[in-house]
């Protein structure tokens, strides 16, 4: 289970970084839905990291 959680975390981090990179390269403020997606990914990544920590104990 830990391997699957770590794999998921990696995929989500990659997706989040791609969105942040796209937003940084834009000449305007990112759209609300992009910012919301980045924030949602951050919350989800945090939850997955908590699950990983709990399963490693």
Residue, then its C-alpha position, 0 to 999 in steps of 0.5 A: x500500500x505504501x508503494x501505491x501511495x508514494x506513486x500516487x503522491x509522485x503523480x500528483x506532485x508532477x501534475x501540480x508542478x506542471x500547473x504551477x509552471x504553466x501559471x508562472x509562464x503566463x503573462x496574466x494572473x492564473x484563472x481561479x480554476x487553475x489556482x483552485x486545482x493547485x490548492x486542491x492538489x496540495x491538500x490531497x498530497x498532504x493527506x496522502x503523506x499523512x497516510x504514508x506516515x501512518x502506514x510506516x509506523 
